[in-house]
């Protein structure tokens, strides 16, 4: 419903600004779902980082830690994965792959240690500290690709390609890599954590009602938020590692087209449900994959899909506010 | 009296939900006087003043300002008519300066230099030095209170309504504030002083009005009154108010399940000490009630007993499991957005049948919740409904059901029936008594003295962080006197 309205808004906007709206939409569809190759190599490849980071965001937000720094954690993971991945000559994939991904997870987690510490020690809002560290991470990428990790010719601002053994296997004939399996596994794990385990329930309770959770005497909401933030950083770091190991095989600036930010929308749109994140990640992946095609085929700037994304989010938020108001009104009527 | 009353409230009535807050209250404030308004918690003092200030609309009654009948539809109207109000809680914006806060309250244009001059002028007129450039958040408590008063006076108020202005002040600061109020009335203003401190009312006020359960029970000059006589007016001493059964049957040698020795507990805010060297024992089968004027340490004491607030020093031996029924059910007792089942699981212990090695068996938990709904007659669509969709009484019953489900050895309850109708309150009382009969030690605080009297085998009065044991069979008046006398 929200998606339809968002697409409708785009159609209207395109028509009003004089583009061929139908051609543009056709290109968008073709680019995202038009062929097996488009679906796997464009849509799914785009969706994997959005899903993984989105799951990390869902974990943080569920635990009442507002992690706006997934972009930075993604880059921290990408840097670590590259640093390990270029130094694994002669190792079998069974060693190299886990090493690369583990490095990414650790680096992503380490990147949030400072916000976690600042929060626990001084009560610094993690919204601000994680956001600011994004800029630090981007600067760090810029430094390492012109310094310690620069390719051996020392010409281009990018790293050497990682060893073959450190690359995720591909689905034959496509660019789709095994990171999709990791994303689905992770979604399943989080679903189990939130839905079935006592610890996951306490995390949700600490997020939904920190005061009541604390008074229950069995949950420390501040600790829960810290753990959620750490886990979230590790997951975003994993996404960075998966991107290097599955798609780019090297580190360079602008490796992420803002996955860390788009994933917030992905997670919120899914209402922080792990299964929902898979679906919304897919949707946003399709939109962004289609955007490229739309630009090539119909000359419509790719950024217009951000309008659709924004419209979808706004519509969902409005619907939420509307239903809350309806509930409140029903309550008032019941009270009188 | 030739001049009309500065403020005249006639027959004011107000109902909130099932609670009749005011029942035809009359209040008359003469020009040039300080008029103390007394009453227990919930007697309707604040509501009456909020009605005068246009923040609450009365169901019935008339408001006359200087002899003319007025409709107080908003605080803006009240300010225009010369009223100023100092609220119980600080209402300044911490990030703004003193001058900006005053401008905000008085609707002055924000022109820095002129504003600072105006604020200084108002402050100086009443002997209240205050630097207009300071940020409100950086002021000390006494200066914050001073700012509140300057805000109230800024729009040329002639009538000042002060809601417990000295509650947060030291005695010296209180004296200074009351001198200032006197200067204001000497200059032609009139002031209403809501307070819990009877000696303060006697010292500062010209006349006094006492509210009890929303009705005026006394109005007259302070001359000839004593703290004791005012306390009797506040709490009443009707035949129904004497204790129904002073001691219920219980074994005097039952085991002590709560034992405190010289316990000291910090304030919840972390600043200062709330409970001072309290020693207390509660036996199995006993219901001990704590009475006291709000803010005398009873809240912190109960939370320390329940293990929710770590004490500073002293000994605390409390048998488990402990059931804790917090005062505020929507933020502390329950999580409104979660389902009833989830809220029951929130209180889980690792040996509950629905917990298996860190996993939750929701089917068992749901069945258990459904059983609790039936057992406690909780009106709810079902165990999957969000807790926020229940009425207050049913929410409270859910909290009680969850907490008592573990056959607790110790039950700690804060204002367990606040805001509930009679029937729901009665059911909760029955549950607490049943828990005691089953061998628990029950410690309950209520700001409603009648509730303490109805429920408790033994009554303790909290005053300034200490506990005073009320003599067996003491009635409302005797306990009321302990509440205020201990507070001195």
Interface residues (C-beta under 8 A of the other chain):
Chain A: X196 X197 X198 X199 X201 X204 X205 X208 X209 X211 X212 X213 X215 X216 X217 X218 X327 X331 X335
Chain B: X17 X306 X307 X308 X322 X324 X326 X331 X332 X333 X334 X335 X336 X337 X338 X342 X345 X346 X347 X348 X349 X350 X355 X358 X359 X360 X362 X389
